[in-house]
Amino acid sequence: MSGTGVTAKDLTAAAVQAELAGLADPADAVHLQRFFKTGPGEYGEGDVFLGVRVPQTRKAVKRFAGMPLSEIDKLLDSPVHEHRLAGLVILNGEMAKASRKRGGDEARQREIVDLYLAAVRRGRVNNWDLVDGSAEFILGPWFAERPRDLLYEFAAADSLWERRVALLTTFAFIKQGDTATTLDLCERLLSDRRDLIQKALGWMLREIGKRVDAAILTGFLDAHAADMGRTALSYATEHLTPEQRIHYRAQR
């Protein structure tokens, strides 16, 4: 079924790209390219921006619900950041529909997950906002009640983005009170000092303490604070008492 005011023939990657082109702001594009570190040797090297902010993109793609997966895949293969983001936002919506508790469609979920994983593997989910806005919403529902071997495979990969996908997928589990996979992955990734892994690792640990049980967080810190990077430890301890923060940060 097509989005409101859009016919099936309009549910194309080209139509989304035209919609975003009308919202583009060249001055914002320059700012976003700096913000997302697109310079030589930076994590977003070579990424291209139109200058469309995230809330604008989310609003613009609401009309494109029901877009064929083949057209979403075209968006994910675009060199333009906002096109890829738009594809992921639409894909999130498709996964949400396919994962409804009543009338869920497992075959459709698998198609969506397979498309997403293929995009991750070919380097199309390749900045922190793209990962953070998709992994928990697409892979989280799929792996909630399934073996999670693939997340461990991603955590063991060299790819910064595959590792961050693994960590951020577990946010969905944390929200359900399930911390085991997050803790396992955090332990495996302690030695990765790349800033975006440090931040993701500390963030997920902080969320365990905040949403599930502070004792689980402090138990992890008791065992591993001395081996954690400064950034990860800072993020993880953010909601602890001043005394606890001093205690754990002094162990480095």
Residue pairs with C-beta under 8 A, 6 or more apart in sequence:
1 65
1 66
2 8
2 10
2 11
2 65
2 66
3 11
3 62
3 63
3 64
3 65
3 66
4 62
4 63
5 63
6 15
6 63
6 64
8 66
11 64
11 66
11 67
11 68
11 71
12 67
12 71
13 71
13 72
13 74
13 75
13 78
13 83
13 87
15 64
16 60
16 61
16 64
16 67
16 75
16 83
16 86
16 87
16 90
17 75
17 78
17 80
17 83
19 60
19 61
19 63
20 50
20 52
20 57
20 60
20 80
20 82
20 83
20 86
21 50
23 50
23 52
23 56
23 57
23 60
24 50
24 51
24 52
25 50
25 51
25 52
26 51
27 51
28 49
28 51
28 52
28 53
29 49
29 50
29 51
30 51
31 51
32 49
32 51
32 81
33 47
33 48
33 49
36 44
36 47
36 49
36 81
36 127
36 129
37 43
37 44
37 45
38 44
38 45
38 46
38 47
38 48
38 49
39 45
43 127
43 128
43 160
43 196
44 126
44 127
47 79
47 81
47 126
47 127
48 79
48 80
48 81
49 80
49 81
49 82
50 80
50 81
50 82
52 60
52 82
54 85
54 129
54 133
57 82
57 85
57 86
57 89
58 89
60 86
61 86
61 89
61 90
64 86
64 90
65 90
65 93
65 94
66 94
67 90
67 94
69 91
69 94
69 111
69 112
69 115
72 87
72 90
72 91
72 94
72 115
73 87
73 115
73 119
74 87
75 83
75 84
75 86
75 87
75 90
76 84
76 87
76 88
76 115
76 119
76 124
76 125
77 119
77 124
78 84
78 87
81 127
81 130
84 124
84 125
84 126
84 130
85 129
85 130
85 133
88 125
88 130
88 133
88 134
89 133
91 112
91 115
91 116
91 134
91 138
92 133
92 134
92 137
92 138
94 108
94 112
95 109
95 112
95 113
95 137
95 138
95 141
96 137
98 104
98 105
98 106
98 108
98 109
98 112
99 109
99 141
109 141
109 142
110 142
112 138
113 138
113 139
113 142
116 125
116 134
116 138
116 139
117 139
117 150
119 125
120 154
120 161
120 162
120 165
121 162
123 159
123 161
125 131
125 134
125 135
125 161
125 165
126 161
127 161
128 164
128 196
128 200
131 161
131 164
131 165
131 168
132 164
132 168
135 164
135 165
135 168
135 169
135 171
136 168
136 169
136 170
136 171
136 172
136 175
137 172
139 151
139 165
139 169
139 172
140 169
140 170
140 171
140 172
140 173
141 172
143 150
143 151
143 169
143 173
144 172
144 173
144 176
144 178
148 181
151 166
151 169
151 170
151 181
151 185
152 166
152 184
152 185
152 188
154 162
154 163
154 165
154 166
155 162
155 163
155 166
155 167
155 185
155 188
155 189
156 188
157 163
160 194
160 196
160 197
163 189
163 192
163 197
164 196
164 197
164 200
166 185
167 182
167 185
167 186
167 189
167 197
167 200
167 201
167 204
168 200
168 204
170 181
170 182
170 185
170 204
171 204
171 207
173 179
173 181
173 182
174 182
174 204
174 207
174 208
174 211
174 212
175 211
177 211
177 212
179 208
179 212
179 213
179 216
182 204
182 205
182 208
183 208
183 216
183 220
186 201
186 204
186 205
186 220
186 224
187 220
187 224
189 197
189 201
190 201
190 224
190 227
190 228
190 229
190 232
191 227
192 198
192 201
193 229
195 231
198 229
198 231
198 232
198 235
199 231
199 232
199 235
201 232
201 235
201 236
202 228
202 231
202 232
202 233
202 234
202 235
202 236
202 238
203 235
205 217
205 220
205 221
205 232
205 235
205 236
206 217
206 235
206 236
206 237
206 238
206 239
208 216
208 217
208 220
209 216
209 217
209 218
209 236
209 239
209 240
210 239
214 240
217 236
217 240
218 240
218 244
220 236
221 228
221 233
221 236
221 237
221 248
225 233
225 248
225 249
225 251
225 252
226 251
226 252
228 236
228 252
230 249
230 252
233 248
233 249
233 252
234 249
236 248
237 244
237 245
237 248
237 249
238 245
240 248
